[in-house]
C-alpha cells in the first residue's frame, strides 16, 4: 500500500492547488496535468486495476 500512496504524492503541490481552484477548469473532468499544469495523456503505466485501487481509496476518505 505504501508504494501505491507514494504514487499519489505530488512533486509540486502548488500546481495542484492552482488547478483545483481555477474557475476555468470547474467543468474539466478526466484530465491529467504535469508538474507545470499542462494537460497530458494518461501514462501507460496506469492500469484499470490501479484506477480501481484509487477509487477504493477515495471512497474510504
C-alpha positions in Angstrom: 0.0 0.0 0.0 2.9 2.4 0.7 4.1 2.3 -2.9 0.5 3.0 -4.1 0.2 6.0 -1.8 3.7 7.2 -2.9 2.3 7.4 -6.5 -0.3 9.9 -5.3 2.3 12.3 -3.9 2.9 15.5 -5.8 6.2 17.0 -6.8 4.7 20.5 -6.9 1.7 20.8 -4.7 1.2 24.4 -5.6 0.2 23.4 -9.1 -2.4 21.1 -7.7 -3.8 23.9 -5.6 -3.9 26.2 -8.7 -5.7 23.6 -10.8 -8.2 22.8 -8.0 -9.1 26.5 -7.7 -9.0 27.6 -11.3 -12.6 28.6 -12.3 -11.8 27.9 -16.0 -11.3 24.2 -15.0 -14.5 23.9 -13.0 -16.2 21.7 -15.7 -13.0 19.8 -16.6 -13.0 16.0 -15.8 -10.8 13.1 -16.8 -7.8 15.2 -17.4 -4.2 14.7 -16.1 -1.8 17.5 -15.6 2.0 17.5 -15.4 4.1 19.4 -12.8 3.8 22.6 -15.0 0.0 22.5 -15.0 -0.2 21.4 -18.6 -2.8 18.7 -19.7 -1.1 15.4 -20.6 -2.2 12.0 -21.8 -2.6 9.2 -19.3 0.7 7.4 -19.0 0.7 3.7 -19.9 1.9 2.6 -16.5 -1.6 3.3 -15.1 -4.0 0.4 -15.5 -7.6 -0.3 -14.8 -6.5 -2.2 -11.7 -4.7 0.8 -10.4 -7.7 3.0 -11.2 -9.9 0.7 -9.2 -7.5 0.9 -6.3 -7.6 4.7 -6.4 -11.4 4.5 -6.5 -11.5 2.3 -3.4 -9.2 4.6 -1.5 -11.2 7.7 -2.5 -14.4 6.1 -1.3 -12.8 5.4 2.1 -12.0 9.1 2.5 
